[in-house]
Amino acid sequence: MRLLPELAACHDVSIPELLASRDERQARQRAWLTRYATPLVSFTVVAPGPMKDSALTRRIFNHGVTALHTLAEEYGWTIREQAALASASGPEGLLAIDAPAQALKQATIALEQRYPLGRLWDIDVLTAEGEILSRRHFALPARRCLLCGQSAAECARGKTHALSDLLIHMEALLHYVGFPSTRLTPPFSLSRCTTPGPIWPGRAMLTEVNLSPKPGLVDRLNCGAHKDMALEDFHRSAEAIRDWLPRFMEYGASCTRLPPESVLAGLRPLGMGL
């Protein structure tokens, strides 16, 4: 299955568009079941808010595709056909897999639990007869909210959490992929932090840009006075510099007694990769 490019539609989907997209997905599923007569994996991304197809959801999707390929290899299952699609309701993957449907569903549940990003993967398994196997088939509870641990469905219906908080948490989970073991350790003053180094500064940047309204500045509502910067551009910029964030934090923690001009003089070469 090809990975999707990060350049996404990035528009708010309407309810009619969302319903039409789901109808089209179900029609594709029926067509694939008829054609291949084998269990089917239908893979989408948890995407709160009206924007379903974005650079963020596509990156999360692409990591999920890679994980599904690895899963099939681990179990020796053959992927007979696969496709990655971009629709109004977000990225979508279809995989026809020669595997026992029950075992396939159990394996995908374990996959969602194995990876931090698994909280953002929505992996449905359909039997060759078209039955959707749910967590209830295995006496498992419904999925929990990303932020509070309560029922995800109830929090979504009640709009319990701010969209900006959910998006920040999604970005944080995505950063875990690139930095699984980066930790702040002594002698730094932030040694008690147990979160991978890039998370906090990255989260701070995304928190700031998602705060709305901010007259004259980029936020979730508009671009303010910036003609060359939109919200998605800001997200891409934050992603582009994340490799440097641990170095900046390490350097800053070692310069607490230096004058600002000396700190900046040493910081520039780090940012330039010298």
PASEKE-441963 format. One record per residue: residue number from 1; x negated, y negated, z negated of N, C-alpha, C, O in turn; residue in one letter. Coordinates in steps of 0.2 Angstrom, whole numbers, plus 5000, padded with zeros to 4 digits. Atoms other than C-alpha are relative to their C-alpha. Layout:
% PASEKE-441963
ATOM   i  n_x  n_y  n_z ca_x ca_y ca_z  c_x  c_y  c_z  o_x  o_y  o_z aa
ATOM NUM    X    Y    Z    X    Y    Z    X    Y    Z    X    Y    Z  a
...
***
This chain:
% PASEKE-441963
ATOM   i  n_x  n_y  n_z ca_x ca_y ca_z  c_x  c_y  c_z  o_x  o_y  o_z aa
ATOM   1 4996 5006 5000 5000 5000 5000 4996 4994 5000 4991 4993 4996  m
ATOM   2 5004 5006 4999 4993 4983 5005 5002 4996 4993 5007 4996 4991  r
ATOM   3 4999 5005 5005 4991 4970 4991 5003 4994 5003 5002 4992 5009  l
ATOM   4 4997 5006 4997 5001 4954 4993 4996 4994 4999 4992 4994 4994  l
ATOM   5 5004 5006 5001 4992 4938 4996 5003 4995 4994 5009 4996 4993  p
ATOM   6 4997 5004 5005 4994 4925 4982 5004 4994 5002 5007 4991 4998  e
ATOM   7 4996 5005 4998 5001 4912 4993 5008 5002 5001 5009 5006 5005  l
ATOM   8 4993 4997 5001 5020 4914 4988 5004 4994 5002 5002 4988 5004  a
ATOM   9 4995 5005 4998 5036 4905 4992 5001 4995 4995 5001 4989 4997  a
ATOM  10 5000 5005 5006 5036 4896 4975 5006 4996 5000 5006 4990 5000  c
ATOM  11 4994 5005 5000 5054 4890 4976 5005 5004 4995 5005 5010 4994  h
ATOM  12 4994 4998 5004 5069 4892 4964 5005 5004 5004 5008 5001 5008  d
ATOM  13 4995 4996 4997 5080 4906 4969 5007 4999 4998 5008 4998 4992  v
ATOM  14 4993 5001 5002 5099 4904 4969 5003 5006 4998 5000 5012 5000  s
ATOM  15 4996 4994 5002 5111 4916 4962 5002 5004 5006 5001 5010 5006  i
ATOM  16 4998 4996 4994 5118 4921 4979 4993 5003 5004 4994 5009 5006  p
ATOM  17 5006 4997 4997 5100 4924 4986 4997 5006 4995 4995 5011 4998  e
ATOM  18 5002 4995 5005 5096 4934 4970 5004 5007 5001 5001 5012 5002  l
ATOM  19 4996 4995 4999 5111 4945 4973 4999 5003 5007 4999 5010 5007  l
ATOM  20 5001 4997 4994 5108 4947 4991 4993 5004 5001 4993 5009 5004  a
ATOM  21 5006 4997 5000 5090 4952 4988 5000 5007 4997 4997 5012 4999  s
ATOM  22 4999 4994 5003 5095 4965 4976 5004 5005 5004 5003 5011 5004  r
ATOM  23 4996 4996 4996 5108 4972 4988 4995 5003 5005 4996 5009 5007  d
ATOM  24 5005 4998 4995 5094 4973 5001 4995 5006 4997 4994 5010 5001  e
ATOM  25 5004 4996 5003 5083 4982 4989 5003 5007 4999 5000 5012 5001  r
ATOM  26 4997 4994 5001 5096 4995 4985 5001 5004 5007 5001 5010 5007  q
ATOM  27 4999 4997 4993 5099 4998 5004 4994 5003 5002 4994 5008 5005  a
ATOM  28 5007 4997 4999 5080 5001 5006 4999 5006 4996 4997 5011 4999  r
ATOM  29 5001 4994 5004 5080 5013 4992 5004 5006 5003 5002 5012 5003  q
ATOM  30 4995 4995 4997 5095 5023 5000 4997 5003 5006 4997 5009 5007  r
ATOM  31 5003 4998 4993 5086 5023 5017 4994 5004 4999 4993 5009 5002  a
ATOM  32 5006 4996 5002 5070 5029 5009 5001 5007 4997 4998 5012 4999  w
ATOM  33 4998 4993 5003 5078 5043 4999 5003 5005 5006 5001 5011 5006  l
ATOM  34 4998 4996 4994 5087 5049 5015 4994 5002 5004 4994 5008 5007  t
ATOM  35 5005 4999 4996 5071 5048 5025 4995 5005 4997 4993 5010 5001  r
ATOM  36 5005 4996 5003 5059 5057 5013 5002 5005 4995 4999 5010 4994  y
ATOM  37 4998 4994 5005 5070 5067 5001 4996 5001 4994 4995 5007 4993  a
ATOM  38 5005 4999 5005 5058 5064 4987 5001 4995 4995 5003 4990 4997  t
ATOM  39 5000 5006 5005 5057 5054 4971 4997 4994 5002 4992 4994 5006  p
ATOM  40 5002 5006 4998 5055 5036 4973 4999 4995 4994 5003 4995 4990  l
ATOM  41 5002 5005 5005 5046 5023 4963 5002 4993 5003 5000 4991 5008  v
ATOM  42 4998 5007 4998 5054 5005 4964 4997 4996 4995 4999 4996 4989  s
ATOM  43 5004 5004 5004 5042 4993 4957 5001 4992 5001 5000 4990 5006  f
ATOM  44 5000 5008 4999 5045 4974 4953 4997 4997 4994 4994 5001 4989  t
ATOM  45 5003 5004 5005 5039 4961 4941 5005 4997 4995 5010 4994 4998  v
ATOM  46 4996 5004 5005 5047 4954 4925 4999 4993 5002 4993 4990 5001  v
ATOM  47 5001 5007 4998 5050 4936 4931 5005 4995 4997 5010 4994 5000  a
ATOM  48 4995 5005 5003 5059 4924 4919 5000 4994 5003 4996 4992 5006  p
ATOM  49 4999 5007 4996 5066 4908 4926 5002 5001 5007 5003 5007 5009  g
ATOM  50 4997 4999 4993 5072 4904 4943 4995 5001 5005 4997 5003 5011  p
ATOM  51 5005 4999 4995 5055 4905 4952 4998 5008 4999 4994 5009 4994  m
ATOM  52 5002 4993 5000 5053 4924 4956 4994 5002 5004 4990 5006 5002  k
ATOM  53 5005 4998 4996 5040 4924 4969 4995 4994 5000 4995 4989 5002  d
ATOM  54 5005 5005 5001 5024 4914 4964 4993 5004 5000 4993 5010 5000  s
ATOM  55 5007 4997 5001 5005 4917 4963 5000 5004 4994 4996 5009 4994  a
ATOM  56 5001 4997 5006 5007 4922 4945 5003 5007 5001 5000 5012 4999  l
ATOM  57 4997 4994 4999 5020 4936 4949 4997 5005 5005 4997 5011 5004  t
ATOM  58 5004 4996 4995 5010 4942 4964 4994 5003 4997 4992 5008 4999  r
ATOM  59 5006 4997 5003 4994 4944 4954 5002 5006 4995 4999 5011 4995  r
ATOM  60 4997 4994 5005 5004 4954 4941 5002 5006 5004 5000 5012 5002  i
ATOM  61 4998 4995 4996 5011 4964 4955 4995 5004 5003 4995 5010 5003  f
ATOM  62 5006 4997 4997 4995 4968 4963 4996 5004 4995 4994 5010 4997  n
ATOM  63 5004 4996 5005 4987 4974 4947 5005 5007 4999 5002 5012 4998  h
ATOM  64 4995 4994 5001 5003 4986 4945 4999 5005 5006 4999 5011 5005  g
ATOM  65 5001 4995 4994 5000 4993 4963 4994 5004 4999 4994 5010 5000  v
ATOM  66 5007 4997 5001 4982 4997 4959 5001 5005 4994 4999 5011 4995  t
ATOM  67 4999 4996 5006 4988 5005 4942 5004 5006 5003 5003 5012 5001  a
ATOM  68 4996 4994 4997 5001 5016 4952 4996 5004 5004 4997 5011 5004  l
ATOM  69 5005 4996 4996 4988 5022 4964 4996 5004 4996 4995 5010 4997  h
ATOM  70 5004 4996 5005 4977 5027 4950 5004 5005 4997 5001 5011 4996  t
ATOM  71 4996 4995 5004 4991 5036 4941 5001 5006 5005 5001 5012 5003  l
ATOM  72 4999 4995 4995 4995 5046 4957 4994 5004 5001 4994 5011 5001  a
ATOM  73 5006 4996 4999 4977 5051 4959 4999 5004 4994 4996 5010 4994  e
ATOM  74 5001 4996 5007 4976 5056 4940 5004 5006 5000 5001 5012 4998  e
ATOM  75 4996 4994 5001 4990 5068 4942 5000 5004 5006 5003 5010 5007  y
ATOM  76 5000 4996 4994 4986 5074 4960 5007 5000 5004 5008 5004 5008  g
ATOM  77 4993 5000 4996 5003 5068 4967 4998 4996 5006 4994 4992 5007  w
ATOM  78 5001 5003 4993 5004 5063 4985 5005 4995 5001 5011 4996 5000  t
ATOM  79 4996 5006 4998 5011 5046 4990 5002 5001 5008 4997 5000 5012  i
ATOM  80 4998 4999 4993 5021 5050 5006 5000 4994 5004 4999 4994 5010  r
ATOM  81 4999 5007 4997 5025 5032 5010 5000 4995 4995 5002 4996 4989  e
ATOM  82 5000 5005 5005 5023 5016 5002 5000 4993 5004 4998 4992 5010  q
ATOM  83 4999 5007 4997 5027 4997 5006 5000 4995 4994 5003 4996 4989  a
ATOM  84 5000 5006 5005 5024 4980 4997 5004 4995 5004 5002 4993 5010  a
ATOM  85 4996 5005 4997 5037 4967 5001 5000 4994 4995 5000 4994 4989  l
ATOM  86 4998 5006 5004 5040 4949 4996 5007 4998 5002 5008 4996 5007  a
ATOM  87 4993 5002 4999 5058 4944 4993 5001 4994 4996 4997 4992 4992  s
ATOM  88 4997 5006 5004 5068 4930 4986 5000 5002 4992 4999 4997 4988  a
ATOM  89 5000 4998 5007 5069 4940 4970 4993 5002 4997 4992 5005 4991  s
ATOM  90 5007 4999 5002 5050 4942 4969 4997 5006 5003 5000 5009 5008  g
ATOM  91 5003 4995 4997 5037 4955 4974 5003 5007 4999 5006 5008 4993  p
ATOM  92 4997 4993 5000 5043 4973 4977 4996 5005 5003 4993 5004 5008  e
ATOM  93 5004 4995 4998 5034 4989 4979 5005 5007 5001 5009 5008 4996  g
ATOM  94 4996 4993 4999 5042 5006 4986 4995 5005 5001 4990 5004 5005  l
ATOM  95 5004 4995 4999 5033 5022 4984 5004 5007 5000 5007 5008 4995  l
ATOM  96 4997 4994 4999 5039 5039 4990 4995 5005 4997 4990 5006 5001  a
ATOM  97 5006 4996 5003 5029 5052 4979 5003 5007 4999 5008 5008 4996  i
ATOM  98 4999 4992 5001 5029 5071 4979 4998 5001 4993 4993 5003 4991  d
ATOM  99 5001 4998 5007 5031 5074 4960 5007 5001 4997 5012 4999 4999  a
ATOM 100 4994 4999 5004 5044 5080 4948 5002 4994 4997 4999 4990 4994  p
ATOM 101 4998 5007 5001 5055 5065 4945 5000 4999 4992 4998 4993 4990  a
ATOM 102 5000 5001 5007 5056 5068 4926 4992 4998 4998 4991 4994 4994  q
ATOM 103 5007 5001 5002 5037 5069 4924 4997 4993 5003 4993 4990 5000  a
ATOM 104 5002 5006 4997 5035 5054 4936 5002 4994 4996 4999 4989 4994  l
ATOM 105 4997 5006 5004 5046 5043 4925 4996 5000 4993 4995 4995 4991  k
ATOM 106 5004 5000 5006 5037 5049 4909 4993 4997 5001 4991 4993 4997  q
ATOM 107 5007 5003 4999 5020 5044 4917 5001 4993 5001 4996 4989 4999  a
ATOM 108 5000 5007 4999 5026 5027 4922 5002 4996 4994 5000 4991 4993  t
ATOM 109 4999 5003 5006 5033 5024 4905 4993 4999 4996 4992 4994 4993  i
ATOM 110 5006 5000 5003 5016 5028 4898 4995 4995 5003 4991 4992 5000  a
ATOM 111 5004 5005 4997 5008 5017 4911 5002 4993 4998 4997 4989 4997  l
ATOM 112 4998 5007 5003 5018 5002 4905 4998 4999 4993 4997 4993 4991  e
ATOM 113 5002 5001 5007 5013 5005 4888 4992 5000 4999 4989 4998 4994  q
ATOM 114 5008 5000 5000 4994 5008 4892 4997 4994 5001 4992 4992 4998  r
ATOM 115 5003 5007 4998 4991 4991 4900 5003 4994 4996 5009 4994 4996  y
ATOM 116 4997 5006 5002 4994 4974 4892 5005 4997 5005 5010 4995 5003  p
ATOM 117 4996 5003 4995 5001 4969 4909 5006 5004 5001 5011 5002 5004  l
ATOM 118 4994 4995 4999 5013 4984 4908 5006 4997 4997 5012 4999 4999  g
ATOM 119 4994 5003 5002 5025 4973 4898 5003 4996 5006 5009 4994 5005  r
ATOM 120 4998 5004 4995 5027 4963 4914 5002 5004 5006 5004 5002 5011  l
ATOM 121 4998 4996 4994 5030 4978 4926 5007 5004 4998 5008 5006 4993  w
ATOM 122 4994 4997 5001 5047 4985 4929 5000 5006 5005 5001 5005 5011  d
ATOM 123 5001 4995 4996 5045 5002 4936 5006 5005 5000 5007 5008 4994  i
ATOM 124 4994 4995 5000 5061 5012 4941 4998 5006 5004 4994 5006 5009  d
ATOM 125 5001 4994 4996 5060 5030 4946 5007 5003 5002 5012 5004 4997  v
ATOM 126 4994 4997 4997 5074 5037 4957 4999 5008 5001 4994 5009 5005  l
ATOM 127 5000 4993 4997 5077 5056 4959 5001 5000 5007 5004 4996 5010  t
ATOM 128 4999 4999 4993 5078 5063 4976 5007 4999 5002 5009 4998 5007  a
ATOM 129 4993 5000 4999 5097 5063 4974 5002 4993 4998 5008 4991 4999  e
ATOM 130 4998 5007 5000 5097 5044 4970 5001 4998 4993 5003 4992 4992  g
ATOM 131 4999 5001 5007 5099 5045 4951 4994 4996 4997 4988 4998 4998  e
ATOM 132 5006 5004 5003 5089 5031 4942 4999 5003 4993 5004 5003 4988  i
ATOM 133 5002 4998 5006 5080 5038 4927 4998 4994 4995 4994 4990 4997  l
ATOM 134 5001 5006 5005 5080 5026 4912 4997 5003 4994 4996 5009 4993  s
ATOM 135 5003 4998 5007 5072 5026 4895 5004 5004 4996 5002 5008 4992  r
ATOM 136 4995 4997 5004 5088 5032 4888 4999 5008 5001 5001 5012 4997  r
ATOM 137 5000 4993 4998 5085 5049 4897 4995 5003 4995 4995 5009 4994  h
ATOM 138 5005 4997 5004 5070 5051 4885 5000 4998 4993 4996 4998 4989  f
ATOM 139 4998 5003 5007 5078 5044 4869 4995 4995 4998 4993 4994 4992  a
ATOM 140 5005 5005 5002 5067 5029 4870 5004 4993 5000 5009 4993 5003  l
ATOM 141 4997 5007 5000 5073 5011 4865 4999 4996 5006 4995 4997 5010  p
ATOM 142 5001 5005 4995 5076 4997 4877 4994 4996 4999 4991 4996 4994  a
ATOM 143 5006 5004 5000 5062 4986 4881 5000 4994 4996 5006 4991 4995  r
ATOM 144 5000 5005 5005 5057 4973 4869 4998 4993 5003 4995 4993 5008  r
ATOM 145 5002 5007 4998 5055 4954 4871 4993 4999 5000 4989 5002 4996  c
ATOM 146 5007 5001 5000 5038 4948 4876 4998 4996 4994 4992 4997 4992  l
ATOM 147 5002 5005 5005 5038 4935 4862 5002 5002 4993 4998 5002 4988  l
ATOM 148 4998 4999 5007 5048 4941 4847 5001 5007 4998 5002 5009 4992  c
ATOM 149 4999 4993 5001 5050 4960 4849 5007 5002 4999 5009 5008 4998  g
ATOM 150 4993 4998 5000 5069 4959 4849 5002 5003 5007 4997 5004 5011  q
ATOM 151 4998 4998 4994 5079 4966 4863 4999 4995 5006 5001 4990 5005  s
ATOM 152 5001 5004 4994 5073 4959 4880 5006 4997 5003 5007 4992 5005  a
ATOM 153 4994 5002 4997 5090 4959 4887 5004 4995 4996 5007 4990 4999  a
ATOM 154 4996 5005 5005 5098 4950 4872 4996 4993 5001 5000 4988 5001  e
ATOM 155 5004 5007 5000 5084 4936 4872 5001 4997 5007 5002 4991 5007  c
ATOM 156 4999 5003 4994 5086 4934 4891 5007 4997 5001 5008 4992 5003  a
ATOM 157 4993 5003 4999 5105 4932 4890 5001 4994 4996 5004 4989 4998  r
ATOM 158 4999 5006 5005 5104 4920 4875 4995 4995 5002 4995 4990 4998  g
ATOM 159 5006 5005 4998 5089 4911 4883 4997 4997 4993 4996 4992 4992  k
ATOM 160 5003 5001 5006 5081 4912 4866 4994 4996 5000 4992 4992 4995  t
ATOM 161 5007 5003 5000 5064 4907 4871 4999 4995 5006 5002 4996 5011  h
ATOM 162 5001 5005 4995 5058 4892 4881 4996 5003 5006 4992 5007 5005  a
ATOM 163 5003 4997 4994 5053 4896 4899 4992 4999 5000 4988 5004 5002  l
ATOM 164 5007 5001 5000 5036 4888 4897 4996 5004 4995 4991 5006 4996  s
ATOM 165 5003 4995 5004 5032 4899 4882 4999 5007 5003 4994 5010 5002  d
ATOM 166 5000 4993 4997 5036 4915 4892 4995 5000 5005 4991 5004 5006  l
ATOM 167 5005 5000 4994 5025 4909 4907 4993 5000 4997 4989 5003 4999  l
ATOM 168 5006 5000 5003 5011 4905 4895 4998 5007 4998 4992 5009 4998  i
ATOM 169 5001 4994 5003 5012 4922 4887 4998 5005 5006 4994 5009 5006  h
ATOM 170 5002 4996 4994 5012 4930 4905 4993 4999 5002 4990 5003 5004  m
ATOM 171 5007 5002 4998 4996 4920 4910 4995 5004 4995 4990 5006 4997  e
ATOM 172 5005 4997 5004 4988 4926 4894 4999 5008 5001 4994 5010 5000  a
ATOM 173 5001 4992 4999 4992 4945 4897 4996 5001 5007 4992 5006 5007  l
ATOM 174 5004 4999 4994 4985 4942 4915 4993 4999 4999 4989 5003 5002  l
ATOM 175 5007 5002 5001 4969 4935 4908 4997 5006 4996 4991 5007 4997  h
ATOM 176 5003 4994 5003 4967 4951 4898 4997 5005 5005 4992 5009 5003  y
ATOM 177 5002 4996 4995 4964 4960 4914 4993 4999 5002 4989 5003 5002  v
ATOM 178 5007 5002 4998 4948 4950 4918 4995 5001 4995 4989 5001 4996  g
ATOM 179 5004 5000 5005 4942 4950 4901 5002 5004 4994 5004 5002 4989  f
ATOM 180 4997 4995 5005 4946 4966 4891 4996 5000 4994 4998 5002 4989  p
ATOM 181 5005 4999 5006 4931 4965 4879 4996 4994 4998 4992 4995 4994  s
ATOM 182 5004 5006 5002 4925 4947 4878 5003 4998 4993 5009 4996 4993  t
ATOM 183 4998 5002 5006 4926 4943 4860 4995 4994 4997 4989 4994 4999  r
ATOM 184 5004 5005 5003 4920 4928 4850 4997 5003 4993 5001 5005 4989  l
ATOM 185 5003 4996 5006 4908 4935 4836 4995 4995 4997 4993 4990 5000  t
ATOM 186 5005 5004 5004 4896 4927 4823 4994 4999 5005 4992 5003 5008  p
ATOM 187 4999 5005 5005 4887 4915 4822 5005 4994 5002 5005 4989 4998  p
ATOM 188 4996 5005 4998 4901 4905 4831 5005 4999 4994 5008 5003 4991  f
ATOM 189 4995 5001 5005 4914 4896 4820 5007 5003 5001 5011 5003 4997  s
ATOM 190 4994 4997 4998 4928 4904 4830 5000 5007 4999 5004 5011 5002  l
ATOM 191 5001 4993 5000 4922 4921 4825 5006 5004 4997 5007 5010 4998  s
ATOM 192 4994 4996 5003 4939 4926 4816 5005 5001 5006 5010 5005 5005  r
ATOM 193 4995 4999 4994 4948 4924 4833 4999 5007 5003 4993 5009 5005  c
ATOM 194 5000 4994 4997 4952 4941 4840 5003 5001 5007 5004 5006 5009  t
ATOM 195 4997 5001 4994 4959 4935 4856 4994 4999 5005 4989 4996 5004  t
ATOM 196 5006 5001 4995 4947 4937 4872 4999 4992 5001 5004 4988 5002  p
ATOM 197 5002 5007 5000 4937 4921 4874 5004 4995 5005 5006 4990 5002  g
ATOM 198 4997 5005 4996 4946 4913 4889 5007 4999 4998 5010 4994 5001  p
ATOM 199 4992 5001 5001 4964 4915 4882 5002 4993 4997 5006 4990 5000  i
ATOM 200 4997 5006 5004 4965 4900 4870 4999 4994 5005 5004 4990 5005  w
ATOM 201 5000 5006 4996 4958 4886 4882 5004 5001 5006 5007 4996 5008  p
ATOM 202 4996 4999 4995 4967 4894 4896 5007 4999 4998 5011 4996 5002  g
ATOM 203 4993 5001 5003 4983 4894 4886 5001 4993 4999 5007 4990 5000  r
ATOM 204 4999 5007 5001 4980 4876 4881 5001 4996 5006 5006 4992 5006  a
ATOM 205 4999 5004 4993 4979 4870 4899 5007 5002 5002 5010 4997 5005  m
ATOM 206 4994 4999 4997 4994 4879 4904 5006 4998 4995 5011 4996 4998  l
ATOM 207 4995 5003 5005 5004 4873 4888 5001 4993 5002 5006 4991 5003  t
ATOM 208 5000 5007 4998 4999 4856 4893 5004 4998 5006 5008 4994 5007  e
ATOM 209 4996 5001 4993 5005 4857 4911 5007 5001 5000 5011 4999 5004  v
ATOM 210 4993 4997 5000 5021 4866 4907 5004 4995 4995 5010 4996 4996  n
ATOM 211 4996 5005 5004 5026 4852 4894 5004 4995 5005 5000 4992 5009  l
ATOM 212 4996 5005 4995 5040 4842 4903 5005 4997 4995 5008 5000 4991  s
ATOM 213 5003 5004 4995 5044 4828 4905 4993 4997 4998 4993 4996 4992  p
ATOM 214 5006 5004 5002 5027 4819 4906 4999 4995 5006 4996 4996 5011  k
ATOM 215 5000 5005 4995 5029 4803 4916 4994 4999 5003 4989 4997 4999  p
ATOM 216 5006 5001 4996 5016 4801 4929 4995 5006 5001 4990 5005 5004  g
ATOM 217 5004 4994 5000 5008 4818 4926 5003 5006 5003 5010 5006 5004  l
ATOM 218 4997 4994 4997 5010 4835 4934 5004 5004 4994 5001 5005 4989  v
ATOM 219 4997 4996 5004 5023 4845 4925 5005 5005 5004 5004 5005 5010  d
ATOM 220 4996 4995 4996 5037 4858 4929 5005 4997 5004 5009 5000 5008  r
ATOM 221 4995 5004 4997 5048 4844 4935 4998 4997 5007 5002 4997 5012  l
ATOM 222 5003 5003 4994 5037 4835 4948 4993 4999 4999 4990 5001 4994  n
ATOM 223 5007 5001 5000 5020 4830 4952 4998 4993 4998 4992 4992 4998  c
ATOM 224 5002 5006 5003 5020 4813 4944 4997 4995 5005 4999 4995 5011  g
ATOM 225 5004 5004 4995 5008 4801 4952 4995 5003 5004 4991 5000 5008  a
ATOM 226 5006 4996 4997 4997 4815 4959 5003 5002 5007 5008 5007 5007  h
ATOM 227 4998 4998 4993 5000 4817 4978 4996 5006 5002 4998 5010 5007  k
ATOM 228 5004 4994 4998 4987 4831 4979 5000 5006 4995 4996 5010 4995  d
ATOM 229 5000 4994 5005 4992 4842 4964 5007 5001 4998 5011 4997 4996  m
ATOM 230 4994 4997 5002 5007 4852 4960 4999 5005 4995 4993 5007 4993  a
ATOM 231 5001 4996 5006 5011 4864 4946 4996 5007 5002 4992 5009 4999  l
ATOM 232 5004 4994 4997 5005 4879 4957 4993 4999 5001 4988 5003 5000  e
ATOM 233 5007 5002 4999 4989 4870 4961 4996 5000 4993 4991 5002 4993  d
ATOM 234 5003 5000 5006 4986 4867 4943 4999 5007 4997 4993 5009 4994  f
ATOM 235 5001 4993 5002 4989 4886 4939 4994 5003 5004 4990 5007 5001  h
ATOM 236 5005 4998 4996 4977 4890 4953 4993 4998 4997 4988 5001 4997  r
ATOM 237 5006 5003 5003 4964 4878 4946 4998 5003 4994 4992 5005 4992  s
ATOM 238 5001 4997 5006 4965 4885 4929 4997 5007 5001 4993 5010 4997  a
ATOM 239 5002 4993 4998 4963 4903 4936 4993 5000 5003 4989 5004 5001  e
ATOM 240 5006 5001 4997 4948 4897 4946 4994 4999 4995 4988 5001 4996  a
ATOM 241 5005 5001 5005 4938 4891 4931 5000 5005 4994 4995 5004 4990  i
ATOM 242 5000 4996 5006 4942 4905 4919 4994 5003 4999 4992 5005 4993  r
ATOM 243 5007 4996 5001 4925 4914 4922 4995 4995 4996 4991 4998 4992  d
ATOM 244 5004 5005 5003 4917 4898 4915 5002 4999 4992 4998 4997 4988  w
ATOM 245 4998 5002 5007 4927 4896 4899 4997 5004 4994 4995 5000 4989  l
ATOM 246 5004 4997 5005 4918 4909 4888 4993 4997 4999 4991 4996 4993  p
ATOM 247 5006 5003 5001 4902 4901 4892 5000 4993 4997 4996 4991 4993  r
ATOM 248 4999 5007 5003 4909 4883 4888 5001 5001 4993 4999 4997 4989  f
ATOM 249 4998 4999 5007 4916 4890 4872 4993 5001 4996 4992 4999 4990  m
ATOM 250 5006 4998 5003 4899 4898 4867 4996 4994 4999 4993 4993 4994  e
ATOM 251 5005 5005 5000 4889 4883 4872 5003 4994 4995 4999 4992 4991  y
ATOM 252 4997 5005 5005 4901 4871 4862 4999 5001 4993 4998 4997 4989  g
ATOM 253 5000 4998 5007 4901 4881 4847 4993 4999 4997 4992 4999 4991  a
ATOM 254 5007 5001 5002 4882 4879 4846 4997 4993 5000 4992 4992 4999  s
ATOM 255 5002 5008 4999 4882 4860 4849 5004 4996 4995 5004 4990 4996  c
ATOM 256 4996 5005 5005 4892 4854 4834 4997 4995 4997 5000 4990 4995  t
ATOM 257 5003 5006 5004 4879 4843 4827 4996 4996 5005 4992 4991 5003  r
ATOM 258 5003 5004 4995 4873 4836 4844 5004 4994 5002 5010 4994 5001  l
ATOM 259 4996 5005 4997 4878 4819 4851 5004 5002 5006 5001 5006 5010  p
ATOM 260 4996 4998 4995 4892 4820 4864 4996 4999 5007 4996 5004 5011  p
ATOM 261 5003 5000 4994 4880 4814 4878 4995 5005 5001 4994 5007 5007  e
ATOM 262 5004 4994 5000 4868 4828 4874 5004 5006 5002 5001 5010 5006  s
ATOM 263 4996 4994 4998 4882 4841 4875 5002 5000 5007 5001 5005 5010  v
ATOM 264 4998 5001 4993 4888 4834 4892 4994 5002 5004 4995 5005 5010  l
ATOM 265 5006 4999 4996 4870 4835 4899 4999 5007 5000 4997 5010 5006  a
ATOM 266 5001 4993 5000 4869 4853 4894 5006 5004 5003 5005 5010 5006  g
ATOM 267 4994 4997 4997 4887 4857 4900 5000 5000 5008 5002 5005 5011  l
ATOM 268 4999 5001 4993 4885 4851 4918 4996 5006 5003 4999 5009 5008  r
ATOM 269 5003 4994 4997 4872 4865 4923 5004 5006 5000 5004 5010 5004  p
ATOM 270 4996 4994 5001 4884 4878 4916 5005 5000 5005 5007 5005 5008  l
ATOM 271 4995 5000 4996 4898 4872 4926 4998 5000 5008 5002 5003 5012  g
ATOM 272 5003 4999 4993 4887 4871 4942 4997 5006 5001 4995 5008 5007  m
ATOM 273 5003 4994 4999 4881 4888 4939 4993 5000 5001 4990 5005 5004  g
ATOM 274 5007 5000 4999 4863 4883 4938 4997 5004 4994 4990 5004 4994  l
***
